[in-house]
Amino acid sequence: AGQCLRPQDIGLLASLGVGSPRVVRRPTIGIVSTGDEVVTVDSTPGPGRVRDVNTYMLAALAAQAGASPFIVGLVRDDEAALTAAVSRSYERYDLTVLSGGSSMGQRDLTAAIFMSIPGAELLVHGVSVSPGKPFIWARAGERNLLGLPGQVASCMIAFHLFVEPMIERMLGREPTSFRGFGRVTARLAANVPAGPGRETFQRVRVGTDGNGAVAEPIFGKSGVLKTLTEGQGLVRIPLGSEGMAAGATVTVMLFPQEALQ
């Protein structure tokens, strides 16, 4: 139970005469993105505007984690429009993920929209994680409503930390964060500061020198996409730490490399 069937596993089942094994249905995830500054991917952004990144990144992350993603749409920062989109997703899908609308000044609106679902219970309203602090989790019956940060790095890390374990549980496996990540031991190439009271996930490049693997920190705000695309993994700095010094031995969680089919 809980094992993903590989081609050789299917061959073994066939050899045993099992033509219709009982399997777990892939969880369905409705993806809603919001932000008045966000435009569709086929638009040309004007001043102060950005293309919609999170919809497509979250869909890819959900598929990589074993779920079936469904794009509900890009919705403006309007309570009525967002409530309608979230309600539509809640009625159709096991999980609803709302990206954006969870940053400072908007988190209460997202929580209120989630709580408008009949029987909804607010479980989490902010976490001690950087990047990824503005995370919201509400549950209504057997379905979950998740508010992820709009900043791309925050959004991705919050997905792996909090959404991925839910998918794992729904697939019949032990809930685990960063399940598909490899691990490698390396030395830090530079000091990494960390804010007090938060667990920090530092994006890094991974290389080698004459003494083994080296992790080079990639610094930048959580909305800077290249901190993810130019890096190979993450270093977790524990809660309560003031950072890590150059030369420290760390475990790098390597981004999954499997291509999406």
N, C-alpha and C positions, 0 to 999 in steps of 0.2 A: 504494500500500500504506500502511496506517495511517490513511487518511482516513475520518472518520465520514461516512456517506452522508446528504446532505441531500436534501430533496424534489427539487431541481433536478438533483442527481446521479443520482437514481433515474430521472428523466425522460430524462436523457442516455443512461443504460444501455438504457432501453427503446427509444430512437430507434436505437440500434446493434444491436438485436435480442438484447441480453443479458438474458434473463429470469431466470437463476439465477446471479448473480455469486458468486464465492467470497468469503466473509466470515469474520472471526474470531469464534469463539464468545465471548460475554461470560464473563469469569471468574466463578466462583462463590465467595462468601465466607460462611463460617459464623461467626456472631456469638454469642459466649458472654460473659455478664456475671456478675460475682461480687461478693460483699460481704454480710456478715451484716447490715449496716445498711441494705441496699437492699431495698425492697419493690416489688411489681408496680405497674404504672401505675394499676390500678383499685383499689388499696388506699389506706387512709388512714394516712399515716405516724404512728407514735407518737413519743415523745421520742427524739431521737438517730437517727431513721430518715429516709430520703429515698426518693422514688420513683425507679424505674429510668429514667434519662435516656439513658445511653450506648447502650443497645441500639437505641433508635429513631433517635438522632442518627447512629450509625454506619451503620445500614441506609440512611438518607437520603444520607449522604456516599458510600457505596459505589455506590448507584444513580446519583448525580450524576456519579461518576467513570467510569461505564460498565460497572460490574459488576452481578451479580445477587446480592443479599443474601438470606441465609436465617437466620432467628432460631433458634438452637439452644436458648436459654433462659437464665433467671436461675438461677444455681447458688450454693448457700451456700459459705462458705469452708471446704470440706472436701476433703482431698486425694483421697479415693476418688471423690467425686461429680464433682470437677473433672476428674480423669483420665478418667472415663467420658465426660463431655461433650466434652472435647477430642479423645479418640480417635474418638468418633462423628462429630465434625465433620471430622477429618482424613480419615477413610475416604470421606466424601461430597463434600468441597468442595476447590477449588484452594487457597484461603487459609483459615486459621483465625485469627480475631482474638479474643483474650481481653482483655476490659476489666476493670480492677481486678485486685487480687492481685499488682500489680507495684510497689507502693509499699514504703517502707522496712520491712524485716522480713518481707515476703511475696515479694520478688522471687526468692529462692532456691527457694521452693516452686513458683512458676510455671516457672522454668527446669527444675526437676526433673521437673515434669509433662510439659513439652515433650520433655525428654530421654528420657522413658519410651517415646516412640514409636520403634519399631525403625528404626535407621539415622539417627536425628536427630543433627544437628550444631549446637551453639550458636555463633552468629556474632556476636551483639551482646548485651551485658548492661549497659545504661546508656549514655546519650549526653550530650554537653555542650550541652544545650539547655534553656532555661527559657521557658515551662513545657514539660514533656515529657521530663524526664530519665529517669524509670524505664521505658525502652523495652527490650523483649527480642525478639530475632529468632532463631529456630531454623529449620533446613531439614531436611526428611526426603524424600529422593528429589527429585521435581519439585514438592513441595508445601511451603508455608511456614507457619510458626506464629509469630504475632506477639502479644506482650504489650504492651498499651497502658495508660497510666496510668488510674486511676479518676476523678481529678479532671477535670471536663468540659472546661475550656479546654486542659489538658494533653493530653487524649485527642484533641481535635479537631486540635490543631496536630501532634501525632505522626502522626495519620492522613495529613494533607496532606504532611508531610515524608517519611514512610517507606512508607506503604501505597499512596498514590496512584501513586508511580513504579513500583511493582510491577504495579499494574493497567495502567498505560500500556504497560509492556513486554509484558505478556500480550495487549494489544490490538494489538501490532505497531507501537507508536510509540516514539519516543525517551523514555526515562524522565525525567519532569519533575515537580518538586514545585510545588504551587500553580498547576497548569496553567490552571484555569478562572478565576483571579483577574485582574481588571483592574489597571492601574497608573495612579497619579496622583502628581504631584509636589506636595508641600505643605510648609508651615513648621510646626514643632512649636510648640504653644501653651504648653508647660510643660516643665521639665526631666524627663528620663527616666533614672533610675539603672539600672545593670545590674551584676549580680554578676560577679566575676572568674571566668574560666575557662568561661563559658557563652555561647552565642549566644542572644540574647533576642528574643522576639517580643512586642511591646507592642500591646495592643488599643487602638484609637483611634476617636473620632468624627471625621468629616470635614465641615467646613463651609467657608464662604468669608467673606472680609472685603474691604475695598477694595483689598487687595494680592494677592488670589488665594486659593488653597486653604489651609486651616488644619487641622492634625491635632491634636486634643485627646486626650491620653492618658486612658484609663479604667483607674484603678488598682483592684486587688482581687485576692484570692487566686485560684488556678487552679480552685478549686471553685465560684466564683461565676458562675452562668450569665449574669447580666445584663452582664458584661463582654464577652460575645459578642453578645447580643441587642440591646444598646443601641449597639454599635459598627458601623462600616462597613468596618473593615479592620484590617490588621496592619502594623506597622513593624518591620523586622528590624534589630536592633542587633548589629553584628559581634562575633564571638568576640574577646576580648582588650580590648574597649572598656569603659570605666568608665561609659558612658552617653552621652547626648546632651543638649545644652543647648537651652533654649527659643530659638526663632528659627532653629534649624538646618534646612537643607533636607533633606527625606527623601522616599523613595519609599514610598507607601502601597500595599499589596496589598489590593485591594478584594474583599470577600466576593462569591462568585458570586451572581447575582440570579435565575438561571433557576429557574422553578418546576418541581417534580417532577411528572411525569405519572402 
